[in-house]
Amino acid sequence: MQGTKEKMKDMGSTTKEKLREFSAKTEEKAEKATARNKEEKDMVKENAKAKEAQAKAQLHQEKADHRADSAAGHRGSTRVPLTHHRPAAGNVNYPASGDLPAGEKYF
C-alpha cells in the first residue's frame, strides 16, 4: 500500500516538473521574440536552462520527501497482527467429552 501511495505522489511531482519545464520553454520563446540582439537571446536561453534545471532539482527533492514520508510510515506502524486467540478455558463452558453424539460438532 505504501509503495502505491509513493508512486502516485511521484507521478504528481513528475507532472508538476513537466509543467514547469513547459512554462520555462514558453517564456523563453516569448522573451526571445522581444530580445533585440544576440546577447539578449543568449541570456534568455541560459535563464530558461536554469529554470529547467531548477524544476528537475525540485522533482528530485519532492521524490526524496516522498521516500522519507514512506519510511517514517513504516517505522510507526500500528498494525495489529492477525492471530487466532482462543478464550481461556475458565471463561467458556465446553461440553465434556462424550456429552455430544458422535456425529455432531461443538462449533
Secondary structure as UniProt FT lines:
FT   HELIX           2..34
FT   HELIX           38..75
FT   TURN            89..91
FT   TURN            97..98
FT   TURN            102..103
//
